[in-house]
Amino acid sequence: MPWSNQDGALLGTGLLFIGGAVLAFKKKATVPFKAAYFFSWVTAGPAIIMLVQPDKEELEKKLRAKGVLDDASLDEARRSRQAQMDALR
């Protein structure tokens, strides 16, 4: 779960919006609270999800160690995903 600059910036922005929402709530400022609350969900939420999920290489390494993933199944999954993407175009 490596941190990238994008993840850190998104989380920092989300935390600022959470702080703003708390301050607006305490001051009973409805419109600023609603705006800060909304933006805290769309910034802090995805940032937390991106930070806790494993990266692709780490996930493949764990699955290979458990014997769940082999080269043939990985190639099949990649071809299937590519076929789905081609069908969407």
Sequence and secondary structure as in RCSB ss.txt:
>XXXX:A:sequence
MPWSNQDGALLGTGLLFIGGAVLAFKKKATVPFKAAYFFSWVTAGPAIIMLVQPDKEELEKKLRAKGVLDDASLD
EARRSRQAQMDALR
>XXXX:A:secstr
    HHHHHHHHHHHHHHHHHHHHHHTT HHHHHHHHHHHHHHHHHHHHHHHS  HHHHHHHHHHHTS  HHHHH
HHHHHHHHHHHHH 
